[in-house]
């Protein structure tokens, strides 16, 4: 049997250490496993010399790289014919022929360790052809595979020496499992090992699966398709031509282009009128001062400053900014602490009355220091809504502002046990004692107070000049903290003009008959508001009203809305005769079928300007009360009449419209006895005139001012 001996190979393919690569059996023959290792060493040895089956590479790559590095030709002799030129096309052709020859050999049985001479020669010639075509790579690395004596070459598998079952198994193992990966949405570059015809190279290429995400198309409104019966001549109609020749819409511009266009379109200002340059500043200042006294500082000065440069200069004088209500006219988003400090330093240097309600202030002490430095003569200040106001801030305010008389602390605290709040019992009592007779106005509305009896005692003891006390919407900690000793307050504050206990958890204390007789009352009281909701309405009755208004002959406003326990007897017995504003909505008087409502209207028909009879359900007493108001004729000063939800008749409304010439607003919403079209709120002289026209009513008498204007002039005047 002919075998491929190691000595028959060229020196370039001989192994330097045969025992380390191909072990032999004791009989001097190779086992089938060793034969397989030998074949792997010849055909599939890795560049690093590893002989494992998972590190095999093709012999073509090894020999081609070796031939390129050494510059020599093929190691084995190709044959007697002329050697072809070594090009990529020739190498590829010879490689395909050698693979075809290898595949045509019969399969090698696993149990045989030797081959016949013809088979060994064929295997040797195939290996020599492959080596001649590609060149030996082992020469460059210094390790060449060799075969021991007596061994034969097995048949080469077509794909790296692996059988088909093993290739299928590797394909299944390398297959991605689970959810497939999402393709890259942007173009990216990655490194990849490329097995080209020359050798193994590490190249950087664009990822094949990378796709660029397309931009989302802009949705456009689909054009209306043209109808088939439309004449094609419409395209040349004058309307279409005009539409084509229209100027394009102006493009959106940024701030830079707007500034540039504004500079280009700038025109020099015209000469100011005589009202600006002709009037001296002193005369203009006097005019502005009178306007401020009539309409207030804000927004009068703001509007005057926008007229021209001269008016702006005069309107910024600090002496005009004396009564400033920044809480009403300022927007909430502009009510910041830095802006308030700037206003104090630049506008409020001569201010005497300042309203700072609902300003967002955290450093209260800093603001108070600046206010003291700018306006030490402050007489009125409103700090409503300042949640951060504490006891120390209140004491600093009342101690350093020596002229302070009017103090508004509404909506300062909203919690029961707020520590060191400015409206606590101790804090308020100490502030009242400190101010003493200076205090004339005290606003404590929308707070949760404790110790109202102690606060009232401090006011009655130290504040004889108190003119206004506002306890509206006050909640108390307990019923005992909401007791109001009205007789004690009447003894100490006889100058009180305004008392507001609207919707508060405050009840009058019990008093003996002697205490009631000795009480002087409120002889100067002009406004009393005790309106309440359903829960507190049951607490205020005729006795409480008589105890408060026993000597109030100057009362002009009385608000008893929601007081269901009041009767018409207590109102008729009131000592006042010139009441101008009366609110009776929700009282039991409106449901009384007696003549009480008519008596009330008759008593104050000569002075009532505003009369509230909303939701009055008794039709006849209500009509009689309106007729009593209409009997005054041109002497009736009635301007506002609220009949919302009442059962008034159409005849009574016509009577009022015909005899009350000064009426300016009437609310007829939800009145069941009236026709449609008039059941709404009507305001203004024009709407009242339209209502008279719709109802067919003629005004019987003109207003007194109009009568004096239309009266014929005397001959001497002529």
C-alpha positions as CSV (number, residue, x, y, z in Angstrom):
1,X,0.0,0.0,0.0
2,X,1.3,3.4,-1.0
3,X,1.3,6.0,1.8
4,X,2.2,9.7,1.9
5,X,5.4,9.8,3.8
6,X,6.7,12.8,5.6
7,X,9.9,12.8,3.6
8,X,8.0,12.9,0.3
9,X,6.7,16.4,1.1
10,X,8.6,19.5,0.3
11,X,10.6,21.2,2.9
12,X,8.1,24.0,3.2
13,X,5.3,21.6,4.4
14,X,7.4,19.4,6.7
15,X,6.7,19.5,10.4
16,X,9.5,20.5,12.7
17,X,8.1,18.5,15.7
18,X,6.1,15.6,14.4
19,X,5.3,14.1,17.8
20,X,3.5,17.2,19.0
21,X,1.0,17.2,16.2
22,X,0.3,13.7,15.0
23,X,0.8,11.0,17.7
24,X,1.2,7.4,16.5
25,X,0.2,4.1,17.9
26,X,2.7,1.6,19.3
27,X,2.4,-0.4,16.1
28,X,3.6,2.6,14.1
29,X,0.3,3.2,12.4
30,X,-2.2,6.1,12.8
31,X,-5.6,5.6,14.3
32,X,-8.6,7.0,12.5
33,X,-8.7,9.9,15.0
34,X,-5.1,10.7,14.4
35,X,-5.8,10.6,10.7
36,X,-8.5,13.2,11.1
37,X,-6.1,15.4,13.2
38,X,-3.5,15.1,10.4
39,X,-6.0,16.2,7.8
40,X,-7.0,19.1,10.0
41,X,-3.3,20.1,10.3
42,X,-2.8,20.1,6.5
43,X,-6.1,21.7,5.4
44,X,-7.6,23.6,8.4
45,X,-4.9,24.7,10.7
46,X,-5.4,28.1,12.2
47,X,-2.8,30.9,11.8
48,X,-1.8,30.6,15.4
49,X,-1.0,26.9,15.1
50,X,-4.1,25.6,16.9
51,X,-5.4,22.2,15.7
52,X,-8.8,22.1,17.2
53,X,-11.8,21.5,14.9
54,X,-13.4,24.8,15.9
55,X,-10.4,26.8,14.8
56,X,-10.1,25.5,11.2
57,X,-9.7,27.9,8.3
58,X,-9.6,27.2,4.6
59,X,-6.2,26.2,3.1
60,X,-6.7,28.7,0.3
61,X,-6.5,31.6,2.7
62,X,-3.4,30.3,4.5
63,X,-1.4,29.7,1.3
64,X,-2.5,32.9,-0.4
65,X,-1.4,35.0,2.6
66,X,1.9,33.1,2.7
67,X,2.6,33.6,-0.9
68,X,1.9,37.3,-0.6
69,X,4.2,37.7,2.3
70,X,7.2,35.7,1.0
71,X,6.7,36.6,-2.6
72,X,7.5,33.0,-3.7
73,X,5.4,30.8,-6.0
74,X,3.5,27.7,-5.1
75,X,5.2,25.1,-3.0
76,X,4.1,22.0,-4.8
77,X,4.7,21.5,-8.5
78,X,1.5,22.0,-10.5
79,X,2.4,19.7,-13.4
80,X,4.3,19.6,-16.7
81,X,2.1,22.3,-18.3
82,X,3.0,26.0,-18.2
83,X,2.1,27.7,-14.9
84,X,-0.8,30.1,-15.2
85,X,-0.7,33.6,-14.0
86,X,-1.7,34.0,-10.3
87,X,-4.8,36.2,-10.5
88,X,-7.9,36.2,-8.4
89,X,-10.0,34.7,-11.2
90,X,-7.5,31.8,-11.8
91,X,-7.3,31.1,-8.1
92,X,-11.1,31.0,-7.8
93,X,-11.4,28.7,-10.8
94,X,-8.7,26.2,-9.5
95,X,-10.4,26.3,-6.1
96,X,-13.8,25.3,-7.5
97,X,-12.2,22.5,-9.5
98,X,-10.4,21.1,-6.5
99,X,-13.6,21.2,-4.4
100,X,-15.4,19.4,-7.2
101,X,-12.8,16.7,-7.3
102,X,-12.9,16.3,-3.5
103,X,-16.7,16.0,-3.5
104,X,-16.6,13.3,-6.2
105,X,-14.6,10.9,-4.0
106,X,-16.4,8.1,-2.1
107,X,-17.2,8.5,1.6
108,X,-14.7,7.4,4.1
109,X,-15.8,4.7,6.5
110,X,-15.2,5.4,10.2
111,X,-13.7,2.0,11.0
112,X,-10.8,1.9,8.4
113,X,-7.5,3.6,9.2
114,X,-5.8,3.0,5.9
115,X,-6.5,3.7,2.2
116,X,-5.5,2.1,-1.0
117,X,-2.6,3.5,-3.0
118,X,-4.9,5.0,-5.7
119,X,-7.0,6.7,-3.2
120,X,-4.0,8.1,-1.3
121,X,-2.5,9.3,-4.6
122,X,-5.8,11.1,-5.5
123,X,-5.9,12.7,-2.1
124,X,-2.3,13.7,-2.4
125,X,-2.8,15.2,-5.8
126,X,-5.9,17.1,-4.6
127,X,-4.1,18.5,-1.6
128,X,-1.1,19.4,-3.9
129,X,-3.4,21.2,-6.3
130,X,-5.0,23.3,-3.5
131,X,-1.6,24.1,-2.1
132,X,-0.2,25.1,-5.5
133,X,-3.2,27.2,-6.3
134,X,-3.2,29.2,-3.1
135,X,0.3,29.0,-1.6
136,X,1.3,27.9,1.9
137,X,0.5,30.1,4.8
138,X,2.3,27.9,7.2
139,X,5.6,29.1,5.8
140,X,5.0,32.6,7.0
141,X,4.0,31.4,10.5
142,X,6.8,28.9,10.8
143,X,4.5,25.9,11.5
144,X,3.8,23.4,8.6
145,X,1.6,20.4,8.9
146,X,3.2,17.0,8.1
147,X,2.0,13.4,8.0
148,X,3.7,10.4,9.6
149,X,4.8,7.3,7.7
150,X,2.2,4.9,6.7
151,X,-0.8,7.3,7.2
152,X,-3.3,8.0,4.5
153,X,-5.4,11.2,3.9
154,X,-9.2,11.0,4.5
155,X,-11.7,12.6,2.2
156,X,-12.2,16.4,2.9
157,X,-15.6,17.6,3.8
158,X,-16.8,20.5,1.5
159,X,-17.4,23.1,4.3
160,X,-14.4,23.4,6.7
161,X,-14.3,19.7,7.4
162,X,-17.6,19.7,9.2
163,X,-20.3,17.1,8.3
164,X,-23.7,18.3,7.3
165,X,-25.3,17.3,10.6
166,X,-22.8,19.5,12.5
167,X,-23.4,22.4,10.1
168,X,-27.1,22.1,10.6
169,X,-26.6,22.0,14.4
170,X,-24.4,25.1,14.4
171,X,-26.9,26.9,12.2
172,X,-29.7,26.1,14.7
173,X,-27.6,27.2,17.7
174,X,-26.5,30.4,16.1
175,X,-30.1,31.3,15.2
176,X,-31.5,34.2,17.2
177,X,-34.0,33.3,19.8
178,X,-36.9,35.2,21.3
179,X,-38.3,38.4,20.0
180,X,-36.3,39.7,16.9
181,X,-34.2,42.8,17.5
182,X,-35.5,46.0,16.1
183,X,-33.6,47.4,13.2
184,X,-31.6,50.5,13.7
185,X,-33.6,53.5,12.8
186,X,-30.6,55.6,11.9
187,X,-27.6,54.9,9.7
188,X,-24.7,53.4,11.7
189,X,-21.2,52.0,11.0
190,X,-19.9,48.8,12.5
191,X,-16.7,46.6,12.2
192,X,-17.0,43.3,10.4
193,X,-14.7,40.4,9.4
194,X,-14.8,40.1,5.7
195,X,-13.8,36.7,4.1
196,X,-12.8,37.9,0.7
197,X,-10.8,36.0,-2.0
198,X,-7.4,37.3,-0.9
199,X,-7.5,36.7,2.8
200,X,-9.1,37.7,6.1
201,X,-9.5,41.5,6.6
202,X,-11.0,43.6,9.3
203,X,-13.1,46.2,7.5
204,X,-15.5,48.9,8.6
205,X,-18.6,49.0,6.6
206,X,-22.1,50.5,6.8
207,X,-24.6,48.3,8.5
208,X,-26.7,46.5,6.0
209,X,-29.7,46.4,8.2
210,X,-29.5,50.1,9.1
211,X,-32.3,52.1,7.7
212,X,-32.8,55.8,8.0
213,X,-36.1,56.7,9.6
214,X,-38.0,58.8,7.2
215,X,-39.4,62.1,8.3
216,X,-43.1,62.2,9.2
217,X,-44.9,63.7,6.3
218,X,-46.8,66.9,7.0
219,X,-50.5,66.5,6.7
220,X,-52.0,68.8,4.3
221,X,-55.6,69.5,3.7
222,X,-56.7,67.5,0.7
223,X,-57.9,69.7,-2.1
224,X,-61.4,69.3,-3.2
225,X,-61.4,67.3,-6.5
226,X,-62.7,69.1,-9.4
227,X,-66.0,68.0,-10.7
228,X,-66.3,66.4,-14.1
229,X,-69.0,68.7,-15.3
230,X,-67.0,71.8,-14.4
231,X,-65.9,73.8,-17.4
232,X,-62.2,74.0,-18.0
233,X,-62.6,77.6,-19.0
234,X,-63.0,78.5,-15.3
235,X,-59.3,78.3,-14.9
236,X,-59.0,81.4,-17.0
237,X,-61.9,83.2,-15.3
238,X,-61.2,86.7,-13.8
239,X,-61.6,85.3,-10.3
240,X,-59.0,82.6,-10.8
241,X,-56.6,85.1,-12.3
242,X,-57.1,87.5,-9.5
243,X,-56.5,84.7,-7.0
244,X,-53.2,83.8,-8.7
245,X,-52.1,87.4,-8.7
246,X,-52.8,87.9,-5.0
247,X,-49.9,88.8,-2.9
248,X,-48.5,85.9,-0.8
249,X,-49.1,85.9,2.8
250,X,-46.4,87.5,4.9
251,X,-43.9,85.0,6.3
252,X,-43.4,84.6,10.0
253,X,-40.5,86.7,11.2
254,X,-38.4,86.5,14.3
255,X,-37.5,89.3,16.6
256,X,-34.5,90.4,14.6
257,X,-36.5,90.9,11.4
258,X,-39.2,92.6,13.3
259,X,-36.7,95.0,14.8
260,X,-35.1,95.6,11.4
261,X,-38.5,96.3,9.8
262,X,-39.4,98.6,12.7
263,X,-36.2,100.6,12.2
264,X,-36.8,100.8,8.5
265,X,-40.4,102.0,9.0
266,X,-39.4,104.5,11.7
267,X,-40.7,108.0,11.2
268,X,-39.7,110.9,13.3
269,X,-42.4,112.0,15.9
270,X,-44.6,114.9,15.1
271,X,-44.5,118.1,17.0
272,X,-46.5,117.9,20.2
273,X,-49.7,119.9,20.6
274,X,-50.2,123.0,22.7
275,X,-51.5,120.8,25.6
276,X,-48.0,119.4,25.9
277,X,-45.6,122.2,25.1
278,X,-47.8,125.3,25.7
279,X,-49.0,124.5,29.2
280,X,-46.5,125.0,32.1
281,X,-45.8,122.0,34.2
282,X,-47.3,123.6,37.3
283,X,-50.7,124.0,35.5
284,X,-50.5,120.5,34.2
285,X,-49.6,119.2,37.7
286,X,-52.7,121.0,39.2
287,X,-54.9,119.4,36.6
288,X,-53.5,115.9,37.3
289,X,-53.9,116.5,41.0
290,X,-57.6,117.2,40.7
291,X,-58.1,114.2,38.4
292,X,-56.4,112.0,41.0
293,X,-58.6,113.3,43.8
294,X,-61.7,112.6,41.8
295,X,-60.8,109.2,40.2
296,X,-58.0,107.9,42.3
297,X,-54.3,107.4,41.6
298,X,-54.7,104.2,39.7
299,X,-55.3,103.8,36.8
300,X,-55.5,107.6,36.2
301,X,-51.8,108.3,36.3
302,X,-51.0,105.3,34.2
303,X,-53.3,106.4,31.4
304,X,-52.1,110.0,31.6
305,X,-48.5,108.9,31.3
306,X,-49.2,107.3,27.9
307,X,-50.3,110.4,26.1
308,X,-46.9,112.1,25.5
309,X,-43.5,112.8,26.9
310,X,-44.5,115.9,28.8
311,X,-47.5,114.2,30.4
312,X,-45.3,111.2,31.3
313,X,-42.8,113.5,33.0
314,X,-45.5,115.2,35.1
315,X,-47.4,112.0,36.0
316,X,-44.2,110.4,37.5
317,X,-43.9,113.0,40.2
318,X,-44.1,111.2,43.6
319,X,-46.3,113.8,45.1
320,X,-49.2,112.6,42.9
321,X,-48.8,109.0,44.1
322,X,-50.4,109.5,47.5
323,X,-53.4,107.1,47.5
324,X,-52.2,103.9,45.7
325,X,-54.2,100.7,45.6
326,X,-51.7,98.2,44.2
327,X,-53.8,95.2,45.3
328,X,-56.8,96.0,43.1
329,X,-55.2,97.2,39.9
330,X,-52.1,95.0,39.8
331,X,-52.2,91.6,38.1
332,X,-51.4,88.5,40.2
333,X,-48.4,87.4,38.1
334,X,-46.8,90.8,38.5
335,X,-47.3,90.9,42.3
336,X,-43.7,89.8,43.2
337,X,-41.4,91.0,45.9
338,X,-38.7,92.6,43.6
339,X,-41.3,94.6,41.7
340,X,-42.9,95.8,45.0
341,X,-39.5,97.0,46.3
342,X,-39.0,98.9,43.1
343,X,-42.4,100.6,43.4
344,X,-41.7,101.5,47.0
345,X,-38.4,103.1,46.1
346,X,-39.5,105.0,43.0
347,X,-43.3,105.7,43.3
348,X,-44.4,105.6,47.0
349,X,-42.0,108.1,48.5
350,X,-44.9,110.5,49.4
351,X,-47.7,107.9,49.7
352,X,-50.1,108.1,52.6
353,X,-52.6,105.3,51.7
354,X,-51.2,102.1,50.2
355,X,-53.0,98.9,49.3
356,X,-50.7,95.9,49.1
357,X,-53.3,93.1,49.2
358,X,-52.3,89.6,47.9
359,X,-48.7,90.4,47.0
360,X,-46.3,87.5,47.1
361,X,-43.9,88.5,49.8
362,X,-41.6,86.2,51.7
363,X,-39.2,88.6,53.3
364,X,-41.8,90.8,55.1
365,X,-39.3,92.6,57.3
366,X,-37.2,93.8,54.3
367,X,-40.3,95.2,52.6
368,X,-41.5,96.9,55.8
369,X,-38.1,98.5,56.2
370,X,-38.1,99.9,52.7
371,X,-41.7,101.2,53.2
372,X,-40.7,102.9,56.4
373,X,-37.8,104.6,54.7
374,X,-39.8,105.7,51.7
375,X,-43.1,106.6,53.3
376,X,-42.8,107.2,57.1
377,X,-46.0,109.2,57.2
378,X,-48.2,106.3,56.1
379,X,-51.8,106.5,57.4
380,X,-53.5,103.5,55.7
381,X,-52.0,100.1,54.8
382,X,-53.7,97.0,53.5
383,X,-51.8,93.7,54.1
384,X,-54.6,91.4,53.1
385,X,-53.5,87.9,52.1
386,X,-50.0,88.2,53.6
387,X,-49.7,84.7,55.1
388,X,-46.2,85.3,56.3
389,X,-47.1,88.2,58.5
390,X,-46.2,87.4,62.1
391,X,-46.6,89.0,65.5
392,X,-43.2,90.7,65.3
393,X,-44.0,92.2,61.9
394,X,-47.3,93.6,63.3
395,X,-45.6,95.2,66.3
396,X,-42.9,96.7,64.1
397,X,-45.7,98.2,61.9
398,X,-47.7,99.8,64.7
399,X,-44.6,101.0,66.6
400,X,-42.7,102.7,63.8
401,X,-45.5,104.1,61.6
402,X,-46.6,106.8,64.0
403,X,-49.4,108.1,61.8
404,X,-51.0,104.7,61.0
405,X,-54.8,104.8,61.6
406,X,-56.3,102.3,59.1
407,X,-55.1,98.7,59.3
408,X,-56.3,95.9,57.0
409,X,-55.4,92.3,58.2
410,X,-57.9,90.3,56.2
411,X,-57.1,86.8,55.1
412,X,-53.9,86.7,57.0
413,X,-54.3,83.2,58.6
414,X,-56.3,80.2,57.4
415,X,-55.2,77.7,60.0
416,X,-56.5,77.2,63.5
417,X,-53.2,76.8,65.4
418,X,-50.9,79.0,63.3
419,X,-48.0,79.8,65.4
420,X,-47.1,83.5,65.8
421,X,-49.8,84.7,63.4
422,X,-50.5,88.4,63.3
423,X,-54.2,88.0,64.1
424,X,-53.8,85.9,67.2
425,X,-55.5,87.0,70.3
426,X,-52.4,88.2,72.1
427,X,-50.9,89.8,69.0
428,X,-54.1,91.8,68.2
429,X,-54.6,92.9,71.8
430,X,-51.0,94.2,72.0
431,X,-51.3,96.0,68.7
432,X,-54.6,97.6,69.7
433,X,-53.1,98.8,73.0
434,X,-50.1,100.2,71.1
435,X,-52.1,102.1,68.6
436,X,-54.7,103.3,71.1
437,X,-56.7,106.3,70.0
438,X,-55.0,106.4,66.6
439,X,-56.9,103.4,65.4
440,X,-59.9,104.3,63.3
441,X,-60.4,101.3,60.9
442,X,-59.7,97.7,61.6
443,X,-60.4,94.9,59.1
444,X,-60.2,91.3,60.3
445,X,-62.4,89.7,57.7
446,X,-61.8,86.1,56.4
447,X,-59.8,85.0,59.4
448,X,-60.2,82.3,62.0
449,X,-60.1,84.2,65.3
450,X,-60.0,83.2,68.9
451,X,-60.8,85.4,71.9
452,X,-63.2,87.8,70.3
453,X,-64.5,88.9,73.7
454,X,-60.9,90.0,74.7
455,X,-60.4,91.8,71.3
456,X,-63.7,93.7,71.8
457,X,-62.7,94.6,75.3
458,X,-59.4,96.0,74.1
459,X,-61.1,98.0,71.4
460,X,-63.7,99.4,73.9
461,X,-60.9,100.3,76.3
462,X,-58.2,101.8,74.1
463,X,-59.9,102.9,70.8
464,X,-62.5,105.6,71.4
465,X,-62.1,106.9,67.8
466,X,-62.9,103.6,66.1
467,X,-65.0,104.2,63.0
468,X,-65.0,100.8,61.2
469,X,-65.0,97.3,62.5
470,X,-65.1,94.5,59.9
471,X,-65.7,91.0,61.2
472,X,-67.2,89.5,58.0
473,X,-66.7,85.8,57.3
474,X,-65.0,85.1,60.6
475,X,-64.7,81.6,61.9
476,X,-64.1,80.9,65.6
477,X,-62.4,78.1,67.4
478,X,-65.4,77.5,69.6
479,X,-68.8,79.1,70.4
480,X,-67.4,80.8,73.5
481,X,-64.8,82.6,71.4
482,X,-67.5,84.1,69.2
483,X,-69.4,86.1,71.8
484,X,-69.8,89.8,71.0
485,X,-70.5,92.1,73.9
486,X,-72.3,94.8,72.0
487,X,-73.1,97.0,75.0
488,X,-69.4,97.1,76.0
489,X,-68.5,98.1,72.5
490,X,-71.2,100.8,72.5
491,X,-69.8,102.3,75.7
492,X,-66.2,102.5,74.4
493,X,-66.7,103.2,70.6
494,X,-69.6,105.6,70.3
495,X,-68.1,107.1,67.0
496,X,-68.5,103.8,65.2
497,X,-70.0,104.3,61.7
498,X,-69.6,100.9,60.0
499,X,-70.2,97.5,61.7
500,X,-70.0,94.3,59.5
501,X,-70.7,90.9,60.9
502,X,-71.7,89.3,57.6
503,X,-71.8,85.5,57.6
504,X,-69.8,85.2,60.8
505,X,-69.9,82.7,63.7
506,X,-70.6,85.6,66.1
507,X,-73.5,85.9,68.5
508,X,-74.5,88.7,70.7
509,X,-74.0,88.1,74.4
510,X,-76.8,88.0,76.9
511,X,-77.5,91.3,78.6
512,X,-79.8,92.3,81.4
513,X,-82.5,94.9,80.9
514,X,-80.6,97.4,83.0
515,X,-77.5,97.0,80.8
516,X,-79.6,97.5,77.7
517,X,-81.2,100.6,79.1
518,X,-77.8,102.1,80.2
519,X,-76.2,101.5,76.8
520,X,-75.8,104.6,74.6
521,X,-76.0,102.6,71.4
522,X,-74.3,103.7,68.2
523,X,-75.6,107.2,67.5
524,X,-73.2,107.7,64.5
525,X,-73.7,104.2,62.9
526,X,-74.4,104.5,59.1
527,X,-73.9,100.9,57.9
528,X,-74.9,97.6,59.5
529,X,-74.5,94.3,57.7
530,X,-75.7,91.2,59.5
531,X,-76.5,89.1,56.4
532,X,-75.9,85.4,56.9
533,X,-76.4,81.9,55.5
534,X,-79.1,79.4,56.6
535,X,-77.0,78.1,59.5
536,X,-76.5,81.4,61.2
537,X,-79.8,83.0,60.1
538,X,-81.7,81.5,63.1
539,X,-79.4,83.2,65.6
540,X,-80.2,86.8,64.7
541,X,-83.6,88.0,65.7
542,X,-85.6,91.2,66.4
543,X,-84.0,91.6,69.8
544,X,-80.5,91.7,68.5
545,X,-81.4,94.2,65.8
546,X,-83.0,96.5,68.4
547,X,-80.0,96.3,70.7
548,X,-77.6,97.4,68.0
549,X,-79.7,100.1,66.3
550,X,-81.5,101.6,69.3
551,X,-80.1,105.1,68.8
552,X,-78.8,104.8,65.2
553,X,-80.7,107.6,63.6
554,X,-78.2,108.2,60.8
555,X,-78.3,104.7,59.4
556,X,-78.2,104.6,55.6
557,X,-77.5,100.9,54.8
558,X,-79.1,97.9,56.3
559,X,-78.3,94.4,55.1
560,X,-80.4,91.6,56.8
561,X,-80.4,89.1,53.9
562,X,-81.0,85.5,55.1
563,X,-82.2,86.5,58.6
564,X,-85.3,84.3,58.7
565,X,-86.2,85.2,62.2
566,X,-86.6,88.9,61.6
567,X,-90.1,90.4,61.3
568,X,-91.5,93.6,59.8
569,X,-92.2,95.0,63.3
570,X,-88.5,95.4,64.2
571,X,-87.8,97.2,60.9
572,X,-90.8,99.6,61.3
573,X,-89.7,100.5,64.8
574,X,-86.1,101.5,63.7
575,X,-85.2,105.1,64.6
576,X,-83.8,105.9,61.2
577,X,-85.9,107.8,58.6
578,X,-83.5,108.2,55.7
579,X,-82.5,104.7,54.8
580,X,-81.0,104.5,51.3
581,X,-80.0,100.8,50.9
582,X,-82.3,98.0,52.1
583,X,-81.6,94.3,51.4
584,X,-84.4,91.9,52.5
585,X,-83.8,88.9,50.2
586,X,-84.4,85.6,52.0
587,X,-86.2,87.2,55.0
588,X,-89.5,86.0,56.4
589,X,-90.9,89.4,55.6
590,X,-91.0,88.6,51.9
591,X,-93.3,85.6,52.7
592,X,-95.6,87.5,55.0
593,X,-99.1,87.9,53.7
594,X,-99.7,90.9,55.9
595,X,-99.2,94.6,55.2
596,X,-95.7,94.7,56.7
597,X,-93.9,95.0,53.4
598,X,-96.1,97.8,52.2
599,X,-95.5,99.7,55.5
600,X,-91.7,99.3,55.1
601,X,-91.8,100.6,51.5
602,X,-94.0,103.6,52.5
603,X,-91.7,104.6,55.4
604,X,-88.5,104.9,53.2
605,X,-90.0,105.5,49.8
606,X,-88.7,109.1,49.8
607,X,-85.0,108.0,50.4
608,X,-84.6,104.4,49.1
609,X,-82.0,104.3,46.3
610,X,-81.6,100.5,46.3
611,X,-84.2,98.0,47.3
612,X,-83.7,94.2,47.3
613,X,-86.9,92.1,47.3
614,X,-85.6,89.0,45.6
615,X,-87.5,85.7,46.0
616,X,-90.5,87.3,47.5
617,X,-93.3,84.8,47.2
618,X,-96.3,86.9,48.4
619,X,-97.7,88.5,45.3
620,X,-100.2,90.9,46.7
621,X,-98.0,92.4,49.5
622,X,-95.2,92.7,46.9
623,X,-97.4,94.6,44.4
624,X,-98.6,96.9,47.2
625,X,-95.1,97.7,48.2
626,X,-94.1,98.6,44.6
627,X,-97.1,100.8,44.2
628,X,-96.1,102.6,47.5
629,X,-92.7,103.3,45.9
630,X,-94.4,104.5,42.7
631,X,-96.6,106.9,44.6
632,X,-93.7,109.3,45.2
633,X,-93.5,110.0,41.5
634,X,-90.7,112.3,40.5
635,X,-89.6,112.5,44.1
636,X,-88.6,108.9,44.2
637,X,-84.8,108.4,44.1
638,X,-85.1,104.7,43.4
639,X,-82.3,103.5,41.0
640,X,-81.8,99.8,41.6
641,X,-84.7,97.3,42.1
642,X,-84.1,93.6,42.5
643,X,-87.1,91.4,41.9
644,X,-85.2,88.2,40.9
645,X,-87.3,85.1,41.4
646,X,-90.3,86.9,42.9
647,X,-93.9,86.6,42.1
648,X,-94.4,90.2,41.0
649,X,-97.2,90.9,38.6
650,X,-96.8,92.7,35.3
651,X,-99.1,95.6,36.4
652,X,-96.8,96.4,39.4
653,X,-93.7,96.5,37.2
654,X,-95.4,98.8,34.7
655,X,-96.4,101.1,37.7
656,X,-92.8,101.4,38.8
657,X,-91.5,102.0,35.3
658,X,-94.1,104.7,34.7
659,X,-93.6,106.6,37.9
660,X,-89.9,106.2,38.9
661,X,-87.9,108.3,36.5
662,X,-84.4,107.6,38.0
663,X,-84.5,103.9,37.8
664,X,-81.3,102.6,36.1
665,X,-81.4,98.8,36.7
666,X,-84.1,96.3,37.4
667,X,-83.7,92.6,37.8
668,X,-86.6,90.6,36.5
669,X,-84.9,87.2,36.1
670,X,-87.0,84.1,36.9
671,X,-90.2,86.1,37.5
672,X,-93.0,83.7,36.8
673,X,-95.7,86.3,36.3
674,X,-94.0,88.2,33.5
675,X,-94.0,87.5,29.8
676,X,-91.0,86.1,27.9
677,X,-88.4,88.5,26.7
678,X,-88.3,90.7,29.8
679,X,-87.2,88.1,32.4
680,X,-83.6,89.2,32.7
681,X,-81.4,91.8,34.2
682,X,-81.8,95.2,32.5
683,X,-79.2,97.9,33.1
684,X,-78.6,101.3,31.7
685,X,-80.9,104.0,30.4
686,X,-81.1,102.4,26.9
687,X,-82.3,99.0,28.1
688,X,-84.8,100.6,30.5
689,X,-86.2,102.7,27.6
690,X,-86.5,99.5,25.5
691,X,-88.3,97.7,28.3
692,X,-90.8,100.6,28.6
693,X,-91.3,100.5,24.9
694,X,-91.9,96.7,24.9
695,X,-94.3,96.8,27.7
696,X,-96.1,99.9,26.3
697,X,-95.3,102.1,29.3
698,X,-95.0,105.9,29.1
699,X,-93.0,107.8,31.6
700,X,-95.4,110.1,33.4
701,X,-92.9,112.5,34.9
702,X,-89.4,113.4,33.9
703,X,-86.6,113.5,36.5
704,X,-86.2,116.6,38.5
705,X,-82.9,117.5,36.8
706,X,-84.5,117.2,33.4
707,X,-87.5,119.3,34.5
708,X,-85.3,122.1,35.6
709,X,-83.4,121.9,32.3
710,X,-86.6,121.9,30.2
711,X,-88.3,124.7,32.2
712,X,-88.7,128.0,30.2
713,X,-86.3,130.7,31.0
714,X,-87.4,134.0,32.4
715,X,-87.3,137.2,30.3
716,X,-84.5,138.6,32.5
717,X,-82.4,135.5,31.7
718,X,-83.0,136.0,28.0
